[in-house]
Amino acid sequence: MHFISQELEDYIEQHSEKEPQLLADLNKETYQKILLPRMLSGHFQGRVLSMLSKLIRPVNILEIGTYTGYSALCLCEGMQDKGQLHTIDIKEELVDFQRKHFDKSTWGKQIVQHLGEAVDIIPNLNMKFDLVFIDADKENYINYFEMIVPKMNKGGIILSDNVLWSGKVLEPLQKNDLSTQVLLEYNQLLKNDPRVETVLLPIRDGLTVSRIL
C-alpha cells in the first residue's frame, strides 16, 4: 500500500539529506543481485535512521534483521567512536555481501555480524544497548521486544519497522495471518507498556520509536 503518492515521495527525498555514495552503491547492487530488494530501507528511511542515530549518539547498537546491510550503515553514522553495532540475520548467503560493504565504510571493524536465530543470539549478548532496530520476522516482534528491554540503557531507543504492514493493520484479520495478528498485538503492547513511551511514524511501512523510561 502506498500511503502517499510517488510524486510526493520523490519530493520528500529531494528535500532531505542526500544519500551517501556508499549507500547509493549498496542500494544499486542490492537491486541488481539480491532477491526482494524492496526490503532495503532506502534513501528516505535511511536518512531518518541516520538522523535518529546522530541525535541519540549511541555506544552500542543492536539490529535484528540485517538484509544487505543498508540500515546498519545508516545507524552507524551516529555511533560513538568507541561503539559497536551488532547485527543479526539468518541468511548465510548474505554474510559476505554485507561484509564487503561494511568494510568499505569507516565502521567495518565496529560492526559485528551474527548468523542465526535472533531469539537464540540475543540472550548471549552481554551488554547494554542505547539503540535497537527491529526489522526481522514479524511473528517474533513481541519476543524480541521482551528480550531487549532488560538490555536497554535508560533513555535508550527501540525502533520497530513495518508496523503498519502495508495497511493490513486496518483490514479484517485473515485466518492464519499470524504476522498481522502479532503486529496488532505488538502495536498495542508498545502503546500500553509502562516501560516505554512510543510514537508511531507513518514513514514508508510504519516506523515506531519507543523510548525506555
C-alpha positions as a Markdown table, in Angstrom:
| # | Residue | x | y | z |
|---|---|---|---|---|
| 1 | Met | 0.0 | 0.0 | 0.0 |
| 2 | His | 1.3 | 3.5 | -1.0 |
| 3 | Phe | 0.3 | 5.9 | 1.8 |
| 4 | Ile | 1.4 | 8.9 | -0.2 |
| 5 | Ser | 1.9 | 9.4 | -4.0 |
| 6 | Gln | 5.1 | 8.6 | -5.7 |
| 7 | Glu | 5.4 | 12.3 | -6.7 |
| 8 | Leu | 5.3 | 13.3 | -3.0 |
| 9 | Glu | 7.8 | 10.6 | -2.1 |
| 10 | Asp | 10.1 | 11.9 | -4.7 |
| 11 | Tyr | 9.7 | 15.5 | -3.4 |
| 12 | Ile | 10.5 | 14.3 | 0.2 |
| 13 | Glu | 13.7 | 12.6 | -1.0 |
| 14 | Gln | 14.7 | 15.7 | -3.0 |
| 15 | His | 14.3 | 17.9 | 0.1 |
| 16 | Ser | 16.0 | 15.5 | 2.6 |
| 17 | Glu | 19.7 | 14.9 | 3.1 |
| 18 | Lys | 21.4 | 13.3 | 0.1 |
| 19 | Glu | 22.0 | 9.6 | 0.1 |
| 20 | Pro | 25.8 | 8.9 | 0.7 |
| 21 | Gln | 27.6 | 7.4 | -2.3 |
| 22 | Leu | 28.4 | 4.2 | -0.3 |
| 23 | Leu | 24.8 | 3.6 | 0.3 |
| 24 | Ala | 23.7 | 4.5 | -3.2 |
| 25 | Asp | 26.2 | 1.8 | -4.5 |
| 26 | Leu | 24.8 | -0.7 | -2.0 |
| 27 | Asn | 21.3 | 0.2 | -3.0 |
| 28 | Lys | 22.1 | -0.4 | -6.7 |
| 29 | Glu | 23.9 | -3.7 | -6.1 |
| 30 | Thr | 21.1 | -5.0 | -3.9 |
| 31 | Tyr | 18.6 | -4.3 | -6.7 |
| 32 | Gln | 20.9 | -6.0 | -9.3 |
| 33 | Lys | 21.8 | -9.1 | -7.3 |
| 34 | Ile | 19.6 | -9.8 | -4.3 |
| 35 | Leu | 16.0 | -11.2 | -4.1 |
| 36 | Leu | 13.3 | -8.9 | -2.6 |
| 37 | Pro | 15.2 | -5.6 | -2.9 |
| 38 | Arg | 12.2 | -3.7 | -1.6 |
| 39 | Met | 13.2 | -4.9 | 1.8 |
| 40 | Leu | 16.0 | -2.3 | 1.7 |
| 41 | Ser | 15.4 | 0.7 | 3.9 |
| 42 | Gly | 16.2 | 3.1 | 1.0 |
| 43 | His | 17.1 | 6.7 | 0.8 |
| 44 | Phe | 14.5 | 8.5 | 2.9 |
| 45 | Gln | 14.1 | 5.9 | 5.7 |
| 46 | Gly | 17.8 | 5.5 | 5.7 |
| 47 | Arg | 18.3 | 9.3 | 6.3 |
| 48 | Val | 15.7 | 9.0 | 9.1 |
| 49 | Leu | 17.6 | 6.2 | 10.7 |
| 50 | Ser | 20.8 | 8.2 | 10.3 |
| 51 | Met | 19.3 | 11.3 | 11.9 |
| 52 | Leu | 17.9 | 9.5 | 14.8 |
| 53 | Ser | 21.2 | 7.8 | 15.5 |
| 54 | Lys | 23.0 | 11.1 | 15.3 |
| 55 | Leu | 20.6 | 12.6 | 17.8 |
| 56 | Ile | 20.9 | 9.6 | 20.2 |
| 57 | Arg | 24.7 | 9.2 | 19.8 |
| 58 | Pro | 24.6 | 5.5 | 20.8 |
| 59 | Val | 27.6 | 3.5 | 22.0 |
| 60 | Asn | 26.1 | 0.0 | 21.4 |
| 61 | Ile | 23.5 | -0.6 | 18.7 |
| 62 | Leu | 21.6 | -3.8 | 18.0 |
| 63 | Glu | 20.0 | -4.6 | 14.7 |
| 64 | Ile | 17.7 | -7.6 | 14.3 |
| 65 | Gly | 17.4 | -8.3 | 10.6 |
| 66 | Thr | 20.5 | -7.2 | 8.5 |
| 67 | Tyr | 19.4 | -8.0 | 5.0 |
| 68 | Thr | 22.2 | -6.4 | 2.8 |
| 69 | Gly | 23.4 | -4.0 | 5.5 |
| 70 | Tyr | 21.9 | -0.7 | 4.3 |
| 71 | Ser | 20.2 | 0.2 | 7.6 |
| 72 | Ala | 23.2 | -1.0 | 9.7 |
| 73 | Leu | 25.4 | 1.5 | 7.9 |
| 74 | Cys | 22.8 | 4.3 | 8.4 |
| 75 | Leu | 22.7 | 3.6 | 12.1 |
| 76 | Cys | 26.5 | 3.6 | 12.3 |
| 77 | Glu | 26.5 | 7.2 | 11.2 |
| 78 | Gly | 25.6 | 8.4 | 14.7 |
| 79 | Met | 27.6 | 5.8 | 16.7 |
| 80 | Gln | 30.3 | 6.9 | 19.0 |
| 81 | Asp | 33.9 | 6.2 | 18.2 |
| 82 | Lys | 34.2 | 3.5 | 20.9 |
| 83 | Gly | 30.9 | 1.9 | 19.9 |
| 84 | Gln | 29.8 | -1.3 | 18.2 |
| 85 | Leu | 26.9 | -2.4 | 16.1 |
| 86 | His | 25.7 | -5.9 | 16.4 |
| 87 | Thr | 23.5 | -7.1 | 13.6 |
| 88 | Ile | 21.7 | -10.5 | 13.4 |
| 89 | Asp | 20.4 | -12.3 | 10.3 |
| 90 | Ile | 19.5 | -15.9 | 9.4 |
| 91 | Lys | 20.6 | -15.8 | 5.7 |
| 92 | Glu | 24.1 | -17.2 | 5.4 |
| 93 | Glu | 24.2 | -16.4 | 1.7 |
| 94 | Leu | 24.2 | -12.6 | 2.5 |
| 95 | Val | 27.0 | -12.6 | 5.1 |
| 96 | Asp | 29.8 | -12.0 | 2.5 |
| 97 | Phe | 27.7 | -9.4 | 0.7 |
| 98 | Gln | 27.1 | -7.5 | 3.9 |
| 99 | Arg | 30.8 | -7.7 | 5.0 |
| 100 | Lys | 32.0 | -6.4 | 1.6 |
| 101 | His | 30.0 | -3.2 | 2.0 |
| 102 | Phe | 30.7 | -2.9 | 5.8 |
| 103 | Asp | 34.4 | -3.0 | 5.1 |
| 104 | Lys | 34.1 | -0.2 | 2.5 |
| 105 | Ser | 32.8 | 2.0 | 5.3 |
| 106 | Thr | 34.7 | 3.7 | 8.2 |
| 107 | Trp | 32.9 | 1.4 | 10.7 |
| 108 | Gly | 33.9 | -2.0 | 9.3 |
| 109 | Lys | 35.8 | -3.0 | 12.5 |
| 110 | Gln | 33.0 | -1.9 | 14.7 |
| 111 | Ile | 30.3 | -4.0 | 13.0 |
| 112 | Val | 29.8 | -7.5 | 14.4 |
| 113 | Gln | 27.7 | -9.9 | 12.3 |
| 114 | His | 25.8 | -12.7 | 14.0 |
| 115 | Leu | 24.3 | -15.6 | 11.9 |
| 116 | Gly | 21.4 | -17.5 | 13.3 |
| 117 | Glu | 18.1 | -17.1 | 15.0 |
| 118 | Ala | 17.9 | -13.8 | 17.0 |
| 119 | Val | 15.9 | -15.5 | 19.8 |
| 120 | Asp | 19.0 | -17.7 | 20.4 |
| 121 | Ile | 21.6 | -14.9 | 19.9 |
| 122 | Ile | 20.2 | -12.0 | 21.9 |
| 123 | Pro | 20.4 | -13.7 | 25.4 |
| 124 | Asn | 24.2 | -14.2 | 24.8 |
| 125 | Leu | 24.8 | -10.5 | 24.1 |
| 126 | Asn | 26.2 | -9.4 | 27.5 |
| 127 | Met | 26.0 | -5.6 | 27.1 |
| 128 | Lys | 23.6 | -2.7 | 27.3 |
| 129 | Phe | 22.2 | -1.1 | 24.2 |
| 130 | Asp | 21.4 | 2.6 | 23.5 |
| 131 | Leu | 19.7 | 1.9 | 20.2 |
| 132 | Val | 17.9 | -1.1 | 18.7 |
| 133 | Phe | 16.4 | -1.6 | 15.3 |
| 134 | Ile | 13.9 | -4.4 | 14.9 |
| 135 | Asp | 13.3 | -5.3 | 11.3 |
| 136 | Ala | 13.0 | -9.1 | 11.0 |
| 137 | Asp | 10.3 | -11.8 | 11.1 |
| 138 | Lys | 7.1 | -10.1 | 12.4 |
| 139 | Glu | 5.9 | -13.2 | 14.3 |
| 140 | Asn | 8.7 | -12.7 | 16.8 |
| 141 | Tyr | 8.4 | -8.9 | 17.4 |
| 142 | Ile | 6.9 | -9.3 | 20.8 |
| 143 | Asn | 9.6 | -11.9 | 21.8 |
| 144 | Tyr | 12.3 | -9.6 | 20.6 |
| 145 | Phe | 10.9 | -6.7 | 22.5 |
| 146 | Glu | 10.7 | -8.6 | 25.7 |
| 147 | Met | 14.2 | -9.9 | 25.4 |
| 148 | Ile | 15.6 | -6.5 | 24.5 |
| 149 | Val | 14.0 | -4.2 | 27.1 |
| 150 | Pro | 16.2 | -5.6 | 30.0 |
| 151 | Lys | 19.3 | -5.0 | 27.9 |
| 152 | Met | 18.5 | -1.3 | 27.2 |
| 153 | Asn | 20.0 | 1.7 | 28.9 |
| 154 | Lys | 17.5 | 4.1 | 30.4 |
| 155 | Gly | 16.5 | 6.6 | 27.7 |
| 156 | Gly | 17.5 | 4.1 | 25.0 |
| 157 | Ile | 15.5 | 3.9 | 21.8 |
| 158 | Ile | 13.9 | 0.9 | 20.2 |
| 159 | Leu | 12.9 | 1.4 | 16.5 |
| 160 | Ser | 10.4 | -1.1 | 15.1 |
| 161 | Asp | 9.9 | -1.3 | 11.3 |
| 162 | Asn | 6.9 | -2.4 | 9.2 |
| 163 | Val | 4.4 | -1.8 | 12.0 |
| 164 | Leu | 1.7 | -0.6 | 9.5 |
| 165 | Trp | 2.3 | -3.8 | 7.4 |
| 166 | Ser | 1.0 | -2.4 | 4.1 |
| 167 | Gly | -2.1 | -1.2 | 5.8 |
| 168 | Lys | -3.2 | -4.7 | 6.9 |
| 169 | Val | -3.4 | -3.4 | 10.5 |
| 170 | Leu | -6.7 | -1.6 | 9.4 |
| 171 | Glu | -8.1 | -4.5 | 7.5 |
| 172 | Pro | -10.2 | -7.5 | 8.8 |
| 173 | Leu | -7.7 | -10.1 | 10.1 |
| 174 | Gln | -7.4 | -13.0 | 7.7 |
| 175 | Lys | -7.4 | -16.6 | 9.0 |
| 176 | Asn | -3.8 | -17.9 | 9.5 |
| 177 | Asp | -2.3 | -14.4 | 9.1 |
| 178 | Leu | 0.0 | -14.7 | 12.1 |
| 179 | Ser | 2.2 | -11.8 | 11.0 |
| 180 | Thr | -0.6 | -9.2 | 11.1 |
| 181 | Gln | -2.1 | -10.7 | 14.3 |
| 182 | Val | 1.3 | -10.3 | 16.1 |
| 183 | Leu | 1.8 | -6.8 | 14.7 |
| 184 | Leu | -1.6 | -5.8 | 16.0 |
| 185 | Glu | -0.7 | -7.1 | 19.4 |
| 186 | Tyr | 2.7 | -5.6 | 19.3 |
| 187 | Asn | 1.5 | -2.1 | 18.4 |
| 188 | Gln | -1.0 | -2.3 | 21.3 |
| 189 | Leu | 1.8 | -3.5 | 23.6 |
| 190 | Leu | 4.1 | -0.6 | 22.7 |
| 191 | Lys | 1.2 | 1.8 | 23.3 |
| 192 | Asn | 0.4 | 0.4 | 26.8 |
| 193 | Asp | 3.7 | -0.8 | 28.2 |
| 194 | Pro | 4.7 | 1.4 | 31.1 |
| 195 | Arg | 8.4 | 0.7 | 30.5 |
| 196 | Val | 8.3 | 2.8 | 27.2 |
| 197 | Glu | 6.8 | 5.9 | 25.6 |
| 198 | Thr | 6.0 | 5.4 | 22.0 |
| 199 | Val | 5.2 | 7.3 | 18.8 |
| 200 | Leu | 4.3 | 5.6 | 15.6 |
| 201 | Leu | 5.5 | 7.4 | 12.5 |
| 202 | Pro | 3.9 | 6.9 | 9.1 |
| 203 | Ile | 7.3 | 6.5 | 7.4 |
| 204 | Arg | 7.2 | 4.0 | 4.5 |
| 205 | Asp | 5.6 | 0.9 | 6.0 |
| 206 | Gly | 5.4 | 2.4 | 9.6 |
| 207 | Leu | 8.3 | 3.1 | 12.0 |
| 208 | Thr | 7.7 | 3.1 | 15.7 |
| 209 | Val | 10.1 | 5.0 | 18.0 |
| 210 | Ser | 9.9 | 3.7 | 21.6 |
| 211 | Arg | 11.9 | 5.3 | 24.4 |
| 212 | Ile | 12.9 | 3.3 | 27.5 |
| 213 | Leu | 11.7 | 5.1 | 30.7 |
